[in-house]
Amino acid sequence: MKCLGFLDGERLAFLLDEAVAKEARLWKVPLFKTCDNQGATITPLQRENVVLWLRDLCSKFGYYPETFFLAVSILDRLLASVKAQPKYLRCIAISSLFVAAKISEEDEVTLLVKDLAVMSGSGCSASEILRMEKIILDKLQWDLYTATPADFVNIFHAMVMSSRPHLLDQWPQMKPSLHAALLTRQLQHCMACHQLLQFRGSTLALAIISLEVERLIPDWFIVTTDLLKKAQIHSMDFVYCKNILAKHVLSQTAVSASNIVYVFDPVNSDLVRHQRGRMLCTRSREYDPHSRSSTREELWSGQAATIHNRVAPVKTSEQVAVEINGKGIDSGPAARQLAENLSPCPPLQPIKDV
């Protein structure tokens, strides 16, 4: 993992200009058909699966993250240049990884083609990988290295750390190199998403940096607009990309890591999830699980307007104990204990921001 560290402003500006020029010269948008009955073209889902497969292979072989990003770049550039059939997709992907490893990895780390063919489980022979490598080199005219999203993340991160050296003061154990590595892992998570294929690597990298800076410092807007101008990124593309990242991609990681509180409503037996101030109902009406007419879509259709009316307010154990007492059960510690035991949900915990 490369970390540019604290370089002077002139050096960083030169690296950014060079990366932007490479990207402008070589970047193309891969186009996929969302549906193809004949299976003659590669779909976004197939591309997503093969990118995730490449990420797992790079982790298995101990390759640098830069090797993964370069392999995906070569793969996408070839798919944007030729019309390939799905049956050749894995061969193209493993050959792109083979080429990227020879560029980015040390010789003693790079696998021989015969070992790569066996260990990858690609189903391709060594001769097939070599033939596909020649096709890639010919189609891309041996101009293999473009600026990857990882390059832009490293440059943007170094620029932010140079202008805001106290950015990580709230995390004494967090070093700039580790922080850059965490952002790179986020970027790896985004590379398979077909919704982000329309954006250049510089735009994607800046959106990730902006979301992180926005979380850390109050004057994030000044930092973001300065990088936006230096990288010559269109503001509309940037805003669109950032919204997709925040809502559809990185939000999935945040939800899984956050503190989710479940509240059981004994009145209508709905399980309600509270997540960062939002309230979602996991079941909108009673249904018969054995009925063929009770589909998941039917459960949600026409119920959005009534969800808030059905969600009961969160009650303390004392309030529930009082209600139980009104039904003939004595109040006191035993009643409180009984009220707490009514809910099968875990104990409530304070909701914390991610």
Secondary structure per residue as TSV (DSSP state, phi and psi in degrees):
chain	resnum	aa	ss	phi	psi
A	1	M	-	360.0	119.2
A	2	K	-	-81.8	141.4
A	3	C	-	-134.9	122.4
A	4	L	-	-74.5	-19.6
A	5	G	-	69.3	-152.4
A	6	F	S	-98.0	85.4
A	7	L	-	-92.4	160.4
A	8	D	-	-70.1	159.1
A	9	G	H	-59.5	-38.4
A	10	E	H	-64.8	-43.3
A	11	R	H	-64.4	-43.2
A	12	L	H	-65.6	-39.9
A	13	A	H	-63.4	-38.5
A	14	F	H	-65.3	-44.5
A	15	L	H	-63.0	-38.7
A	16	L	H	-67.3	-44.6
A	17	D	H	-61.6	-39.3
A	18	E	H	-66.2	-42.4
A	19	A	H	-66.5	-40.9
A	20	V	H	-63.9	-40.0
A	21	A	H	-65.0	-41.9
A	22	K	H	-63.1	-44.0
A	23	E	H	-64.4	-42.4
A	24	A	H	-63.9	-30.4
A	25	R	H	-81.8	-32.4
A	26	L	H	-115.2	-17.8
A	27	W	-	-75.8	135.1
A	28	K	-	-135.7	155.7
A	29	V	-	-88.6	118.2
A	30	P	-	-69.1	134.0
A	31	L	-	-111.2	131.2
A	32	F	-	-128.5	150.0
A	33	K	-	-86.8	132.2
A	34	T	S	-70.8	-23.1
A	35	C	-	-147.6	131.5
A	36	D	-	-145.4	107.6
A	37	N	T	-67.0	-32.2
A	38	Q	T	-81.8	-12.7
A	39	G	-	67.5	27.9
A	40	A	-	-88.7	-14.7
A	41	T	S	-127.7	159.1
A	42	I	-	-80.7	135.4
A	43	T	-	-97.8	162.0
A	44	P	H	-57.8	-37.5
A	45	L	H	-65.4	-39.6
A	46	Q	H	-65.4	-40.4
A	47	R	H	-64.6	-40.7
A	48	E	H	-61.0	-44.4
A	49	N	H	-64.3	-39.3
A	50	V	H	-73.8	-29.8
A	51	V	H	-69.3	-41.8
A	52	L	H	-62.7	-37.1
A	53	W	H	-63.6	-42.3
A	54	L	H	-62.9	-39.2
A	55	R	H	-62.7	-41.1
A	56	D	H	-66.8	-38.2
A	57	L	H	-65.0	-41.7
A	58	C	H	-62.3	-39.1
A	59	S	H	-66.9	-40.6
A	60	K	H	-65.1	-40.4
A	61	F	H	-86.7	-5.4
A	62	G	T	74.5	28.4
A	63	Y	-	-79.5	157.0
A	64	Y	-	-65.7	152.4
A	65	P	H	-58.2	-33.7
A	66	E	H	-60.4	-31.9
A	67	T	H	-65.6	-41.3
A	68	F	H	-62.2	-47.1
A	69	F	H	-64.9	-38.1
A	70	L	H	-68.4	-39.1
A	71	A	H	-62.9	-42.4
A	72	V	H	-66.6	-36.6
A	73	S	H	-63.2	-44.7
A	74	I	H	-64.2	-43.4
A	75	L	H	-58.3	-49.9
A	76	D	H	-67.0	-37.7
A	77	R	H	-64.8	-38.3
A	78	L	H	-68.9	-42.6
A	79	L	H	-65.9	-26.0
A	80	A	H	-79.9	-15.2
A	81	S	H	-101.6	-28.3
A	82	V	S	-130.3	160.8
A	83	K	-	-98.6	105.6
A	84	A	-	-105.1	149.2
A	85	Q	-	-88.6	150.0
A	86	P	G	-56.4	-31.5
A	87	K	G	-66.3	-17.8
A	88	Y	G	-99.4	1.3
A	89	L	H	-64.8	-44.8
A	90	R	H	-66.0	-36.0
A	91	C	H	-66.0	-41.1
A	92	I	H	-62.6	-43.4
A	93	A	H	-65.6	-47.4
A	94	I	H	-69.3	-31.1
A	95	S	H	-70.3	-37.1
A	96	S	H	-63.4	-39.8
A	97	L	H	-65.7	-39.0
A	98	F	H	-61.9	-43.3
A	99	V	H	-67.2	-44.1
A	100	A	H	-63.6	-38.4
A	101	A	H	-65.6	-37.2
A	102	K	H	-67.3	-24.0
A	103	I	H	-86.6	-42.7
A	104	S	H	-98.9	-26.6
A	105	E	S	-96.4	159.6
A	106	E	-	-71.5	154.2
A	107	D	T	-60.1	-37.0
A	108	E	T	-74.0	-14.8
A	109	V	T	-94.0	-32.9
A	110	T	S	-65.8	128.8
A	111	L	-	-74.2	144.5
A	112	L	-	-67.8	153.9
A	113	V	H	-61.6	-34.9
A	114	K	H	-69.7	-35.9
A	115	D	H	-71.4	-38.5
A	116	L	H	-62.8	-39.6
A	117	A	H	-62.9	-37.1
A	118	V	H	-80.8	-48.6
A	119	M	H	-73.6	-24.7
A	120	S	S	-78.1	-24.8
A	121	G	-	66.4	29.7
A	122	S	-	-77.0	-17.9
A	123	G	S	81.5	6.5
A	124	C	-	-104.0	146.1
A	125	S	-	-84.4	167.5
A	126	A	H	-62.1	-38.5
A	127	S	H	-67.7	-34.9
A	128	E	H	-67.4	-39.5
A	129	I	H	-63.7	-41.4
A	130	L	H	-66.8	-38.2
A	131	R	H	-65.4	-41.2
A	132	M	H	-68.5	-34.2
A	133	E	H	-59.9	-41.8
A	134	K	H	-65.1	-38.9
A	135	I	H	-63.6	-42.4
A	136	I	H	-61.3	-46.1
A	137	L	H	-63.1	-40.0
A	138	D	H	-67.7	-47.1
A	139	K	H	-66.0	-35.8
A	140	L	T	-93.1	5.6
A	141	Q	T	55.3	36.0
A	142	W	T	61.2	11.3
A	143	D	-	-97.1	83.5
A	144	L	-	-91.4	-32.1
A	145	Y	-	-96.9	110.8
A	146	T	-	-109.5	167.4
A	147	A	-	-71.3	121.7
A	148	T	-	-90.1	164.3
A	149	P	H	-56.4	-32.4
A	150	A	H	-64.5	-37.0
A	151	D	H	-60.8	-43.7
A	152	F	H	-68.9	-37.3
A	153	V	H	-61.2	-43.7
A	154	N	H	-63.9	-42.0
A	155	I	H	-68.0	-47.7
A	156	F	H	-61.6	-41.3
A	157	H	H	-63.6	-42.6
A	158	A	H	-64.3	-37.3
A	159	M	H	-66.0	-42.0
A	160	V	H	-65.1	-44.2
A	161	M	H	-65.8	-31.2
A	162	S	H	-71.0	-38.7
A	163	S	H	-84.4	-24.9
A	164	R	-	-129.8	73.4
A	165	P	T	-64.0	-17.6
A	166	H	T	-97.8	19.2
A	167	L	T	-59.0	-37.2
A	168	L	T	-104.1	18.7
A	169	D	T	-62.5	-29.1
A	170	Q	T	-72.2	-13.9
A	171	W	-	-118.3	86.5
A	172	P	T	-58.9	-31.4
A	173	Q	T	-86.4	-6.4
A	174	M	-	-88.8	113.5
A	175	K	-	-88.2	152.9
A	176	P	H	-56.3	-37.1
A	177	S	H	-66.6	-39.5
A	178	L	H	-68.5	-38.7
A	179	H	H	-62.7	-43.9
A	180	A	H	-62.8	-36.8
A	181	A	H	-65.9	-37.8
A	182	L	H	-65.3	-40.4
A	183	L	H	-66.1	-35.5
A	184	T	H	-65.7	-36.5
A	185	R	H	-65.3	-38.9
A	186	Q	H	-60.3	-41.5
A	187	L	H	-64.3	-39.4
A	188	Q	H	-60.3	-37.5
A	189	H	H	-64.3	-27.6
A	190	C	H	-87.1	-17.1
A	191	M	T	-66.3	-26.6
A	192	A	T	-84.3	-15.3
A	193	C	-	-68.8	119.6
A	194	H	G	-71.3	-20.1
A	195	Q	G	-66.8	-21.7
A	196	L	G	-98.2	1.1
A	197	L	T	-64.7	-26.1
A	198	Q	T	-73.9	-10.8
A	199	F	S	-103.5	145.0
A	200	R	-	-68.0	160.0
A	201	G	H	-61.4	-34.8
A	202	S	H	-64.7	-40.0
A	203	T	H	-66.7	-43.9
A	204	L	H	-62.9	-43.9
A	205	A	H	-64.2	-42.6
A	206	L	H	-66.8	-35.4
A	207	A	H	-63.3	-40.8
A	208	I	H	-66.6	-43.9
A	209	I	H	-62.6	-42.4
A	210	S	H	-63.7	-42.7
A	211	L	H	-62.6	-36.2
A	212	E	H	-72.7	-44.3
A	213	V	H	-65.2	-37.6
A	214	E	H	-60.2	-31.0
A	215	R	H	-77.8	-22.2
A	216	L	H	-102.7	-35.9
A	217	I	-	-132.0	150.6
A	218	P	T	-73.8	-29.7
A	219	D	T	-93.9	40.2
A	220	W	H	-63.5	-30.7
A	221	F	H	-63.2	-37.9
A	222	I	H	-64.7	-43.2
A	223	V	H	-63.1	-44.7
A	224	T	H	-65.1	-46.4
A	225	T	H	-64.8	-33.6
A	226	D	H	-65.1	-44.9
A	227	L	H	-67.5	-36.2
A	228	L	H	-60.2	-41.5
A	229	K	H	-71.2	-42.7
A	230	K	H	-66.1	-35.4
A	231	A	T	-87.1	-4.4
A	232	Q	T	57.5	45.0
A	233	I	-	-97.5	135.5
A	234	H	-	-67.5	130.7
A	235	S	H	-63.4	-36.3
A	236	M	H	-66.4	-42.0
A	237	D	H	-61.3	-41.4
A	238	F	H	-63.2	-46.8
A	239	V	H	-63.5	-42.3
A	240	Y	H	-63.3	-45.6
A	241	C	H	-63.5	-42.3
A	242	K	H	-63.5	-40.1
A	243	N	H	-64.8	-41.2
A	244	I	H	-63.5	-43.2
A	245	L	I	-60.2	-48.0
A	246	A	I	-68.0	-35.6
A	247	K	I	-93.8	-34.2
A	248	H	I	-116.8	-22.7
A	249	V	I	-110.8	-69.5
A	250	L	H	-71.1	-22.1
A	251	S	H	-64.3	-28.9
A	252	Q	H	-65.5	-37.9
A	253	T	H	-68.4	-39.1
A	254	A	H	-66.0	-39.9
A	255	V	H	-64.8	-40.8
A	256	S	H	-69.6	-25.3
A	257	A	H	-96.2	-7.4
A	258	S	S	-86.6	170.9
A	259	N	-	-91.3	103.6
A	260	I	-	-97.9	132.9
A	261	V	E	-109.2	129.7
A	262	Y	E	-107.3	133.5
A	263	V	E	-121.6	126.5
A	264	F	E	-95.0	125.5
A	265	D	E	-101.0	106.2
A	266	P	T	-71.1	-13.4
A	267	V	T	-72.9	-51.6
A	268	N	T	-117.7	11.7
A	269	S	T	54.6	38.5
A	270	D	E	-99.5	139.5
A	271	L	E	-96.5	117.7
A	272	V	E	-109.7	135.8
A	273	R	E	-111.5	127.1
A	274	H	E	-101.9	123.4
A	275	Q	E	-136.2	104.3
A	276	R	T	52.5	49.9
A	277	G	T	86.3	-7.7
A	278	R	E	-100.1	150.8
A	279	M	E	-121.6	124.2
A	280	L	E	-124.3	141.1
A	281	C	E	-106.5	124.4
A	282	T	S	-84.4	-13.2
A	283	R	-	-143.1	124.6
A	284	S	-	-97.5	-18.3
A	285	R	S	-162.5	163.9
A	286	E	-	-71.9	146.4
A	287	Y	-	-153.2	162.7
A	288	D	-	-96.7	112.7
A	289	P	T	-63.7	-18.8
A	290	H	T	-91.6	-5.6
A	291	S	-	-82.3	133.9
A	292	R	T	-70.9	-21.0
A	293	S	T	-82.2	-10.3
A	294	S	-	-90.4	84.1
A	295	T	-	-93.9	164.0
A	296	R	H	-61.8	-36.2
A	297	E	H	-67.1	-37.5
A	298	E	H	-66.7	-32.1
A	299	L	H	-63.3	-32.6
A	300	W	H	-97.5	-22.8
A	301	S	T	-66.9	132.1
A	302	G	T	72.7	7.6
A	303	Q	-	-104.8	-7.1
A	304	A	G	-60.3	-36.1
A	305	A	G	-74.8	-17.0
A	306	T	G	-107.5	-0.7
A	307	I	H	-62.0	-46.5
A	308	H	H	-64.9	-29.2
A	309	N	H	-73.2	-23.7
A	310	R	H	-92.1	-19.0
A	311	V	-	-79.2	120.9
A	312	A	-	-81.6	148.4
A	313	P	-	-65.9	152.5
A	314	V	-	-71.6	128.6
A	315	K	-	-114.8	146.8
A	316	T	-	-78.5	167.3
A	317	S	H	-65.2	-30.9
A	318	E	H	-66.3	-41.9
A	319	Q	H	-64.1	-41.6
A	320	V	H	-64.6	-37.9
A	321	A	H	-63.5	-38.1
A	322	V	H	-64.2	-42.0
A	323	E	H	-64.3	-40.1
A	324	I	H	-64.4	-39.7
A	325	N	H	-61.2	-34.6
A	326	G	H	-67.0	-17.5
A	327	K	T	-97.8	12.4
A	328	G	T	104.0	8.3
A	329	I	-	-103.6	135.3
A	330	D	-	-65.1	147.2
A	331	S	-	-84.4	175.9
A	332	G	S	119.2	-172.4
A	333	P	H	-57.9	-36.9
A	334	A	H	-66.5	-39.1
A	335	A	H	-67.0	-39.7
A	336	R	H	-63.4	-41.3
A	337	Q	H	-63.9	-39.6
A	338	L	H	-65.3	-39.8
A	339	A	H	-63.6	-40.0
A	340	E	H	-67.9	-32.5
A	341	N	H	-78.7	-9.1
A	342	L	T	-68.2	-29.5
A	343	S	-	-92.2	130.2
A	344	P	-	-82.2	-0.7
A	345	C	S	-81.1	160.3
A	346	P	-	-66.4	159.7
A	347	P	-	-57.7	145.9
A	348	L	-	-69.5	138.7
A	349	Q	-	-124.9	151.4
A	350	P	-	-62.2	139.2
A	351	I	-	-80.4	125.4
A	352	K	-	-114.7	144.7
A	353	D	-	-68.8	146.5
A	354	V	-	-77.2	360.0
